[in-house]
Every structure is written in structure tokens, then in C-alpha cells.
Amino acid sequence: MNYYQRLKDLREDHDLKQETVAKILGIQQTQYSRYERGVQMMGVDKYIILAKYYNVSLDYILGIRKEPDRLDR
């Protein structure tokens, strides 16, 4: 799975809109849309924010692992 598809899946699994995730990251919705479409890569700092927010490992967000490793272990 591509990292950008994982971003979209996580957002939808949490019933969030792109605008909401963009606010969490401190960016515009249009910028976040580019991330979800794979047009542009996010900075590492943004991935860390999302990993903490969704409580999953960076490996999962990046599509390296198929199962989410929770951060609260």
C-alpha cells in the first residue's frame, strides 16, 4: 500500500475531513489534499504529528507494516 493511501484510509477510519487533519497539521486543506494524492511528500514532523494523533507507528503510516503498531504499548 502507498503511504498516501494509508493517510486517506486513516483519516476516513477516524471519520475526519481533510480540513480537520489540515488544522491538526497547521496547514491548508489544499496542501493536505496533495499529500493524500501523493503529489507531494510531507515533512517528517507532520508524519510524527499524525502518528501520535492516530496512535500508530510511522512504519504503519508509511505502508511498511500492514498492521498498526500502537504507540501506547
PyMOL CGO cylinders between C-alpha atoms (Angstrom):
from pymol import cmd
from pymol.cgo import CYLINDER

trace = [
    CYLINDER, 0.00, 0.00, 0.00, 1.19, 3.50, -0.81, 0.3, 1, 1, 1, 1, 1, 1,
    CYLINDER, 1.19, 3.50, -0.81, 1.78, 5.89, 2.05, 0.3, 1, 1, 1, 1, 1, 1,
    CYLINDER, 1.78, 5.89, 2.05, -0.68, 8.40, 0.63, 0.3, 1, 1, 1, 1, 1, 1,
    CYLINDER, -0.68, 8.40, 0.63, -3.47, 5.81, 0.51, 0.3, 1, 1, 1, 1, 1, 1,
    CYLINDER, -3.47, 5.81, 0.51, -2.73, 4.99, 4.14, 0.3, 1, 1, 1, 1, 1, 1,
    CYLINDER, -2.73, 4.99, 4.14, -3.12, 8.70, 5.01, 0.3, 1, 1, 1, 1, 1, 1,
    CYLINDER, -3.12, 8.70, 5.01, -6.54, 8.74, 3.41, 0.3, 1, 1, 1, 1, 1, 1,
    CYLINDER, -6.54, 8.74, 3.41, -7.59, 5.44, 5.00, 0.3, 1, 1, 1, 1, 1, 1,
    CYLINDER, -7.59, 5.44, 5.00, -6.57, 6.59, 8.48, 0.3, 1, 1, 1, 1, 1, 1,
    CYLINDER, -6.57, 6.59, 8.48, -8.46, 9.85, 8.05, 0.3, 1, 1, 1, 1, 1, 1,
    CYLINDER, -8.46, 9.85, 8.05, -11.58, 8.10, 6.82, 0.3, 1, 1, 1, 1, 1, 1,
    CYLINDER, -11.58, 8.10, 6.82, -11.36, 5.42, 9.54, 0.3, 1, 1, 1, 1, 1, 1,
    CYLINDER, -11.36, 5.42, 9.54, -11.50, 8.24, 12.09, 0.3, 1, 1, 1, 1, 1, 1,
    CYLINDER, -11.50, 8.24, 12.09, -14.39, 9.96, 10.29, 0.3, 1, 1, 1, 1, 1, 1,
    CYLINDER, -14.39, 9.96, 10.29, -12.36, 13.10, 9.73, 0.3, 1, 1, 1, 1, 1, 1,
    CYLINDER, -12.36, 13.10, 9.73, -12.46, 15.60, 6.89, 0.3, 1, 1, 1, 1, 1, 1,
    CYLINDER, -12.46, 15.60, 6.89, -9.34, 16.81, 5.15, 0.3, 1, 1, 1, 1, 1, 1,
    CYLINDER, -9.34, 16.81, 5.15, -9.94, 20.24, 6.67, 0.3, 1, 1, 1, 1, 1, 1,
    CYLINDER, -9.94, 20.24, 6.67, -9.75, 18.76, 10.17, 0.3, 1, 1, 1, 1, 1, 1,
    CYLINDER, -9.75, 18.76, 10.17, -6.49, 16.93, 9.56, 0.3, 1, 1, 1, 1, 1, 1,
    CYLINDER, -6.49, 16.93, 9.56, -5.05, 20.02, 7.89, 0.3, 1, 1, 1, 1, 1, 1,
    CYLINDER, -5.05, 20.02, 7.89, -5.83, 22.05, 11.02, 0.3, 1, 1, 1, 1, 1, 1,
    CYLINDER, -5.83, 22.05, 11.02, -4.13, 19.42, 13.18, 0.3, 1, 1, 1, 1, 1, 1,
    CYLINDER, -4.13, 19.42, 13.18, -1.03, 19.78, 10.99, 0.3, 1, 1, 1, 1, 1, 1,
    CYLINDER, -1.03, 19.78, 10.99, -1.25, 23.58, 10.82, 0.3, 1, 1, 1, 1, 1, 1,
    CYLINDER, -1.25, 23.58, 10.82, -1.61, 23.67, 7.03, 0.3, 1, 1, 1, 1, 1, 1,
    CYLINDER, -1.61, 23.67, 7.03, -4.27, 24.42, 4.43, 0.3, 1, 1, 1, 1, 1, 1,
    CYLINDER, -4.27, 24.42, 4.43, -6.70, 21.75, 3.23, 0.3, 1, 1, 1, 1, 1, 1,
    CYLINDER, -6.70, 21.75, 3.23, -5.38, 22.06, -0.33, 0.3, 1, 1, 1, 1, 1, 1,
    CYLINDER, -5.38, 22.06, -0.33, -1.88, 21.22, 0.90, 0.3, 1, 1, 1, 1, 1, 1,
    CYLINDER, -1.88, 21.22, 0.90, -3.12, 18.18, 2.78, 0.3, 1, 1, 1, 1, 1, 1,
    CYLINDER, -3.12, 18.18, 2.78, -5.04, 17.06, -0.31, 0.3, 1, 1, 1, 1, 1, 1,
    CYLINDER, -5.04, 17.06, -0.31, -1.73, 16.99, -2.22, 0.3, 1, 1, 1, 1, 1, 1,
    CYLINDER, -1.73, 16.99, -2.22, -0.29, 14.69, 0.45, 0.3, 1, 1, 1, 1, 1, 1,
    CYLINDER, -0.29, 14.69, 0.45, -3.23, 12.28, 0.22, 0.3, 1, 1, 1, 1, 1, 1,
    CYLINDER, -3.23, 12.28, 0.22, -2.99, 12.17, -3.56, 0.3, 1, 1, 1, 1, 1, 1,
    CYLINDER, -2.99, 12.17, -3.56, 0.74, 11.50, -3.47, 0.3, 1, 1, 1, 1, 1, 1,
    CYLINDER, 0.74, 11.50, -3.47, 1.53, 14.67, -5.38, 0.3, 1, 1, 1, 1, 1, 1,
    CYLINDER, 1.53, 14.67, -5.38, 3.76, 15.96, -2.60, 0.3, 1, 1, 1, 1, 1, 1,
    CYLINDER, 3.76, 15.96, -2.60, 5.53, 14.40, 0.39, 0.3, 1, 1, 1, 1, 1, 1,
    CYLINDER, 5.53, 14.40, 0.39, 5.02, 15.66, 3.93, 0.3, 1, 1, 1, 1, 1, 1,
    CYLINDER, 5.02, 15.66, 3.93, 7.90, 16.56, 6.17, 0.3, 1, 1, 1, 1, 1, 1,
    CYLINDER, 7.90, 16.56, 6.17, 8.87, 14.11, 8.90, 0.3, 1, 1, 1, 1, 1, 1,
    CYLINDER, 8.87, 14.11, 8.90, 7.45, 16.44, 11.54, 0.3, 1, 1, 1, 1, 1, 1,
    CYLINDER, 7.45, 16.44, 11.54, 3.98, 16.11, 10.01, 0.3, 1, 1, 1, 1, 1, 1,
    CYLINDER, 3.98, 16.11, 10.01, 4.18, 12.31, 9.96, 0.3, 1, 1, 1, 1, 1, 1,
    CYLINDER, 4.18, 12.31, 9.96, 5.12, 12.33, 13.64, 0.3, 1, 1, 1, 1, 1, 1,
    CYLINDER, 5.12, 12.33, 13.64, 2.12, 14.53, 14.47, 0.3, 1, 1, 1, 1, 1, 1,
    CYLINDER, 2.12, 14.53, 14.47, -0.21, 12.13, 12.64, 0.3, 1, 1, 1, 1, 1, 1,
    CYLINDER, -0.21, 12.13, 12.64, 1.36, 9.04, 14.20, 0.3, 1, 1, 1, 1, 1, 1,
    CYLINDER, 1.36, 9.04, 14.20, 0.73, 10.50, 17.65, 0.3, 1, 1, 1, 1, 1, 1,
    CYLINDER, 0.73, 10.50, 17.65, -2.76, 11.67, 16.73, 0.3, 1, 1, 1, 1, 1, 1,
    CYLINDER, -2.76, 11.67, 16.73, -3.83, 8.30, 15.27, 0.3, 1, 1, 1, 1, 1, 1,
    CYLINDER, -3.83, 8.30, 15.27, -1.77, 6.37, 17.84, 0.3, 1, 1, 1, 1, 1, 1,
    CYLINDER, -1.77, 6.37, 17.84, 0.03, 4.26, 15.23, 0.3, 1, 1, 1, 1, 1, 1,
    CYLINDER, 0.03, 4.26, 15.23, 3.67, 3.75, 14.25, 0.3, 1, 1, 1, 1, 1, 1,
    CYLINDER, 3.67, 3.75, 14.25, 5.37, 5.63, 11.46, 0.3, 1, 1, 1, 1, 1, 1,
    CYLINDER, 5.37, 5.63, 11.46, 6.03, 2.26, 9.80, 0.3, 1, 1, 1, 1, 1, 1,
    CYLINDER, 6.03, 2.26, 9.80, 2.29, 1.77, 9.51, 0.3, 1, 1, 1, 1, 1, 1,
    CYLINDER, 2.29, 1.77, 9.51, 1.59, 5.24, 8.15, 0.3, 1, 1, 1, 1, 1, 1,
    CYLINDER, 1.59, 5.24, 8.15, 4.35, 4.83, 5.57, 0.3, 1, 1, 1, 1, 1, 1,
    CYLINDER, 4.35, 4.83, 5.57, 2.96, 1.49, 4.41, 0.3, 1, 1, 1, 1, 1, 1,
    CYLINDER, 2.96, 1.49, 4.41, 5.93, -0.57, 5.62, 0.3, 1, 1, 1, 1, 1, 1,
    CYLINDER, 5.93, -0.57, 5.62, 3.81, -2.59, 8.05, 0.3, 1, 1, 1, 1, 1, 1,
    CYLINDER, 3.81, -2.59, 8.05, 0.40, -3.99, 7.28, 0.3, 1, 1, 1, 1, 1, 1,
    CYLINDER, 0.40, -3.99, 7.28, -0.81, -3.95, 10.88, 0.3, 1, 1, 1, 1, 1, 1,
    CYLINDER, -0.81, -3.95, 10.88, -0.71, -0.84, 13.04, 0.3, 1, 1, 1, 1, 1, 1,
    CYLINDER, -0.71, -0.84, 13.04, 1.65, -0.88, 15.98, 0.3, 1, 1, 1, 1, 1, 1,
    CYLINDER, 1.65, -0.88, 15.98, 0.03, 1.21, 18.70, 0.3, 1, 1, 1, 1, 1, 1,
    CYLINDER, 0.03, 1.21, 18.70, 2.23, 3.79, 20.38, 0.3, 1, 1, 1, 1, 1, 1,
    CYLINDER, 2.23, 3.79, 20.38, 0.71, 3.30, 23.81, 0.3, 1, 1, 1, 1, 1, 1,
    CYLINDER, 0.71, 3.30, 23.81, 2.38, -0.05, 24.49, 0.3, 1, 1, 1, 1, 1, 1,
]
cmd.load_cgo(trace, "trace")
